[in-house]
């Protein structure tokens, strides 16, 4: 989350940029109206970046006419990023304390329509990398297509740019989730309830991320047998990220302050996170983005009672859930898996191929601070 930005008048602002994505006929258009109504009431100035692909199609430049998909996708992504930058810079000129920029699709949506080689070409032309392109958004909310679980409502009638059959819509939905898997704040909103409930879930998830009224999340943690990491890495809906984190001292009892380097292939982003457990599976979590220099400066202030933690995280989207599977170099027979939930009573399905030893939610022994703690000599 971009915190502490100063606008043109020197006033402090919080500018947050989120993506609303999803498969065909998922409810994105309606979601924009719900978001506007909900967050204007919460004191936000809400800005919307329209879907760039739909603009091109409506303007007579659909991708199906192109002779070179990679160049089309490059120009599409380039235009998308330019619009986002313009909205961000304009937002800084507003007399508003809290600004929410809502992107109707983000840059990684385009990856679902490219081969791996085409995607590499686009990244090179943009002079960027996958981590930077994916994680420059603060959060991503994926609305599942009606073709999964609400087939009776799937229609092509309300969007001239839509052409997919039910089967094709499901495949596109899967590809979009796979494209965003690996983002630290990806939420998948499925069709488990009626459409209004789906919209309410979306507003609840965005509110929780923003800390409105308070940033509470619900997670369950499981000790699992050491997974087949090569098989995991080959799944299209799984992304591996490298994590290095350290801990800072806090003056608030029970609060944990963590700084984290997160990325892959030598490309990283940096975060500072404050956490407090409140009850059961619920905890309060506040996070802000850091520059590399800010991270390195804080790293020099790390609490000497804790060693830095290195781990490989496998982010897996499956069964409508988002799983974080953490593999630690010091463990050879076990790993940890954490699942983010809507509520404490939500049904949990385990991912294919994962062997659960037992649930360890709330057990100090399996928290990262405990693992990082340097035991004092007697």
N, C-alpha and C positions, 0 to 999 in steps of 0.2 A: 504494500500500500504506500502510495507517495504521500509522505507526511512532512509538514513544515515548509511547504512551498510558499513563496511570497508572491502576491499578485502585484500589479503595476503600482498600486498605492502603498506597497510595503506591508500589507496585512497578511497574517498567517492564514493559509488555506490548506485543506486536505482535498487532494484531487485523486479520485479512485477510478480506475478504468477496468471495466468488466466486459466479458463476452457473453452474449446469449446466442447459443448455437443449437443445433438439433437436426434430426432427420426431416425429410419432407412431411408436411402436414403435422407438425409437432406442437404448434400453437405459439410460434414466435411473435407473430403480429399482435395477437391478443396480449401476450406477455408484456409487450412494450407499454401498452395502455395501463396494465396493472402496476407495472414498475413506476410509471410516471405518477399515478395517483397515490401510491403508497409512500414514495420517498419525498415527494414535494411536501406531504403532510409531516414528514419527519425532519423538515428543515433543509433538504438538499436542493441545490439547483441541478436539475437532471437534463443532460444533453444526450442526444441520440445520433450515432453515426450509422446512416442507412446502409443496407446490404449492397456492396459494390457490384457483385455479380449480377444481381437483379437490375441495377442501373444500366449496366452494359447491355444486358439482354433487351431491356426496354428501349434502349437507344439504338437498337438494330445491330449490335455487335455481339451475338451469342458465340460461345466457344465452339459450337458444332460446325461453324463455317470456317474455322481457322485451319490453316495448312500446317501450323507448327504449335502444338499444344504448350510446349515449354515456354515459348516466347509470350504466348497469350497469358499463361499463368504468372509469368514474371511481371507483365504490365498490370495485370489484375491486382497482384499483391503490392506492387509499387504504388498504385493508386490508392489502395486500401490504407496503407501505412501513411501516405501523405495526408489523407483525410483525417486520420486519427491524430496526427501531429498538429494539424491546423486546429482541430477542436481543443486539444490540450493547451496550445498556446493562447487561443482565444479565451479559454476558461480562466487563465491567469489574469486576464484584464477585468474580470467581473468582480463586483463587490459582493462576494459570497464566501462564507466560511467553509462550507462543505459542498463539493461538486462531485457528482456521479456521472461519469461518461459511460454510456451503454453502447457497446458495439454490436450491431446486428451482424453476427459472424466476425471471426478474427482471422488473422493471417494463416493459422494452421488448418483452417477449414479447407483451404485450397489444396493442401497436401493429399486429401482424399481423392482428388481428381488428377493426380500425377503419379508417374512411376518413380521409383527411388532415384533413378538417374536424372529425371526431369527435376525432381525436388533439389538434388544437389546442384544442378545448373542454376536454379532460381536463387538458392542461397548464395552461390558465388557471385551472381549478377548483383544481388542486393548487398554484397560485402558483409554478410552476417553469418550466423550459425543457428542451428535448430534451437538450442537452449535460449539464446537471446530472443529469437523470434517468438517462441512459445511463451516464455516466462516474463515478457515485458508487460503482459496483462496481469492485473492483480488477482483475478479469479475468473473461472470459466464455468458456466452453467449450461449443461446440455439437456435439452428437452427431447425425450424419446419420441420418435415418430408414432403416429396413431396406428401405423401398420404393425406395430408390436403391442398387442394387448387391447387395442381399441379399433380393430379393423373396420367396424361398422361406420366409423366416422372418417375413414380415410377418403379423401376426395382430391381431384385435380381442379375443381371448379373455382376455387378461391385464389388461385395464383397462376397467372398466365405463363410464368417461367417454369412451372412444375410439369414434369412429364413422366415420372417414374411409376411403374406398376408397384403393387404391394411388395412383391419379392425384391424388386430393385430398391424400393424405399428402405427395406430392412437392411440390405447390403450397404447402402449409403450411410445409414445410421451407424452401423458397426464400424465402417471406415472412418467416420468422423470422430467417434469415441476413441478409436485407436490413435488417430492423429494427435489428440489432446492428452492422451494418457502419458503421465510423467509430469504434468503440471502440478505444483504443490497444492493448489486449491481448485481441483476439478470436482464438480458435483453433478450427478446424473439424476434427473427428475423423470421418473417413469410414469406409467399409466395404471398404477395400482388402484387408483380411486377415480372418481368422475373428474371432468375437466376443471371445474372450479376448485376442487381439492388440489389438483395438480398445480394450478396457479398459486394457491395459498402456500403449498410446499415451496414453490420457487421464491416467493416473497420472504418466507421464513428463512430459507437458506441464505439469501442475500442479506437479510437483516442480521443474521447471526455472524456472517463474515464481516459486516461493517461495524458490529458492536451495537446494534440497535434492537432492543433496548440494552442488551448486554451480550458480549461475544461468547456464547456458550456452545460447546459442541459435545456430542455423545459418541464415545468410542468404546469398542471392546477389543481386548488384546488376548492373543493365544500363543502359547508355546507350541511350536510345530517341529516335526522332524526336518533335518536339513534337506532343503528342496533340491530338485534337479535344476540347477540354475541355467544350464545350457538349454534345456527344454523350455524353461520360462522365458528366456531371452528371445527365443524364436517365435513366441506367440505374437500375433499382430496387435493384440490388445494389451501388450506389456512393454514397459520401458524401464531400462535400468539407469539409475543415477548414482553418482558418487557423492557421499556426504561426509564432511568433516565438521564437527561441532565442538564447542568449548563452552564453559560456564562462567558466569560473572557472579560476584557477590551481590546479594540483595539485602536491603534493610527491612523488608517486609517479611514477617514470619510466614513460612509456608510457600513463599513465592520462589519460582525458579526462573532465572534469566539465562537464556541460551543465545549464542551467536552461531551462525551456520553458513558454511560454504556448500553450495549445492549445484551440481551440473554433470556434464559428461564430455568426454573427449577433449578435456582441457579448457572447456568453456564453462564459466561459473557465474552464479548470482549469489547475493549475500543477504542474510536476514538477521534481525534481532527479535527474539520472541520472549514474552513474559507469560508464565503459566501459573495458574492456581487451581488446585482441585477443590471442588466445593461439596459435592455429594454424589455418592454412587459412581456412575460412569460419566458424570458431567464435570466439565472443567471450563474455566475462563481462560481465553488465550488471546493475547494482543500481539500483533506482529507488524514490523516495519521493515521496509527495504533499506539496505545499506549500500554505499559505494564500496569498492574494494579497499580504498584507503581507510574508510571508517571501520571496516571489518578488521583490517590489520592493526589499527590503533587499539581497538577493543581487545583484540587477541593478546596484545601485550599486557592487558589488565586482567587476564583470565585468573579465576580463583585457583590458587596453587593446590587446594585440597582435591581438585578434580583433574584427571588426565583428559586430554582431547580424545574424542571418540571418532573412529573411522568406521564406516559401514557402507555396504552396497545395498541400495534400496531398489526393489522391483515393484513398480507401480502397476497394478493389474486391474483392469476393468472387466468384470464378469458378473453374471447373475444380477445385473442392475446395481451392483455395489462397487466400491472403490477400495481395493486392498493395498496396504503397504507391507511388503515382506522385507524385513531387514536381516541381512546376513552379516555377521560380525567375523572379523578375521581370527579372533581367539576361540570361536566355537566351530567345531567340526561335525557335531552330531545333532545340532538343534539351531533354530532361528526363531524370530518373533514375527507375528503377523498382527496388524492392527486394522480394524474395519471402522469406517466412519458411518454413522447411522442417523436416521431422522429422529428416532426416539429410542428409549431404553427397551421397549417391548417389540421393536421391529424384528421380524423373522430374519435369521442369518443363515445363508447358504454358503458352504465352504467351496472354494474354487477347486476345479478338477486337478487331481494329482497331488493335493496338499494333505499331508497326514497330521492331524491335530493330536498333540499329546494331552493338553488340558488347557482350560481357560485360566488366564492369569491377570484378568482385569483387576486393578486396584492393589496388586501385590507389589510392594516396594522393590523386591528383589529383581523384578524384571522391568524396572524403569531405567531409562538412560542415565539419569543422575546417579543411581545406585551402581550401575555398571561402571560409570566413570570415576566413582569415588575412590580415592587413594586411602587404603586402610592405614590407620595410625599404628605405629609400633607400640606394643605394650611397655 
